[in-house]
Amino acid sequence: MSDSSAPSASTVTVTDEGDRFEARTDDGTVAGFAAYERTPGTVIFTHTEVDPAFEGRGVGSALAAGALDAVRASGERVVALCPFVRAYIRRHPEYQDLTTR
């Protein structure tokens, strides 16, 4: 049985904290993060984690989409060393143009 008190992805806000993107709930709880390193013109995603209390609720997908949207808005490119971000991009062709070859 699922815990209906845990938020869905629709209640998650993604923010750039300087070395990672964070997915936060309405009450400010960090539900997940995507760590990255920045080089000129490139964001290198190294690791993504979702708190186990929020797994299966779309938090990881909302986090990946929010982070990739922010990279697109900045005009930078993506290197997805993180398997989660790499798989997300593979499943969502609208982000494939962000990757470096």
N, C-alpha and C positions, 0 to 999 in steps of 0.2 A: 504494500500500500504506500502511495506517495505522500510526502509531507506537503500539504497545501500551503503551509506558512512560508516556505522558501519561495523567493521571487522567481518569476519567469524572466526570460531575456528582455521582455518588453519593459521591465522595471529596472533595467541596468543602464548605467551611464558609463561610457568609456572616456577616460582622460589620459593625457600624456603627462607622465610624471618625471620626464627627463632621462630615465634609463629603462623605463618600462611603461607600457600602457596598462591601466588598471580598469577592471570592470567593477563598479560600485553599485550597491543596491540603493534604494531611496533613503535608507537610514545611514548611509555612508560605509556600510560593511564592504570590505574588499572581497569580492566573490571569486576573483581570478586575476591573473596578470600575464602579460606577454613581454618578456624581457628582450631588450635589443641593445645593439651597439650602433653608433652612427659614425659613418665616414662621410666625407664630402659627397653629397648627392645620393647617398645610399643609407637605408635602414636595414640592418642585419638582425633578423629575428633569431634568437638563440634558444629560447625556452618559453613554454607556455604551461601554466598551471591553473586549474579550476579547483576551488575548495570542494572537497568531497560532499559537503552539505548542499552544494549547488549543481552537482553533476546531473546530467540528463534533463536540464531545463533550458538549454539553448544559450547558456552563459558563454561557453567557449566560442560558439559561432558568432554571437553578438560582439564578443571581444575581438575576434579576428576581423570581422567586417569593420568595426569601428576603427581599429588600428590601421587597417589597409586604406580606409577612406581618408584618414588623417595623413597618411603617407602620400596618397594621391593629391590631396589638397596642397601639400607642401611642395609638390613637383619633384619629389625624390623617387628613387627606385627601391626595390626590395630584393634582398637575398634571404631566402627562407631556409636557414639551417635547421630550424625547429621543425620536427616532423608534423606537428599539428598544423602549423601555419602553411607548410608545404602542401599538405593534404587538402586543406581548406581551399587554397588557390587552385589546386587541380580540379576540385569539385565545382568551383565557381569561376568559369572562364572570363567573367567580367573583370577579374583582377589579374589575369595572366599577363596583360600588357605592362604591369608594374615590375615584373621580374626582370632581372638581368640574366643574360644568357651566358 
